[in-house]
């Protein structure tokens, strides 16, 4: 992903596929959290808890 000031982000051919999938999964999580009515703090708490649990 290339980020340039004042421009949109561009996924380049050299982008790491796992990081792209991570961003896609995070976007899906945010959509689900919004649909569930979770606050930002609640959503982040879920992520922080899972980061400590999942290895």
C-alpha positions in Angstrom: 0.0 0.0 0.0 1.4 3.4 -0.9 0.2 6.4 1.0 0.9 9.9 -0.3 0.0 13.1 1.4 -3.2 14.6 -0.1 -3.9 11.5 -2.3 -5.7 8.2 -1.9 -4.1 5.0 -0.8 -3.0 2.7 -3.6 -2.5 -1.0 -3.3 0.6 -1.7 -5.3 1.8 -5.0 -6.6 4.5 -5.1 -3.9 2.0 -4.9 -1.1 2.1 -7.7 1.5 -1.0 -9.8 0.9 -1.4 -10.7 4.5 -1.5 -7.0 5.5 -4.1 -6.4 2.9 -6.2 -9.3 4.2 -5.7 -7.9 7.7 -7.1 -4.5 6.7 -10.1 -6.2 4.9 -10.8 -8.2 8.1 -10.6 -5.1 10.3 -13.0 -3.3 8.0 -15.5 -6.2 8.3 -15.1 -6.1 12.0 -15.7 -2.4 12.2 -18.9 -2.8 10.0 -20.1 -5.6 12.3 -19.4 -3.5 15.4 -21.3 -0.6 14.0 -24.3 -2.8 13.1 -24.2 -4.2 16.7 -24.3 -0.7 18.1 -20.9 -1.0 19.8 -19.0 2.1 20.8 -15.5 2.6 19.6 -14.3 1.8 23.2 -16.3 -1.4 23.2 -15.0 -2.5 19.9 -11.4 -1.8 20.8 -11.9 -3.6 24.1 -12.9 -6.7 22.2 -9.8 -6.5 20.0 -7.5 -5.9 23.0 -9.0 -8.9 24.8 -8.6 -11.2 21.8 -5.0 -10.0 21.2 -4.3 -11.3 24.7 -6.1 -14.6 24.2 -5.3 -15.7 20.7 -1.8 -16.9 19.9 
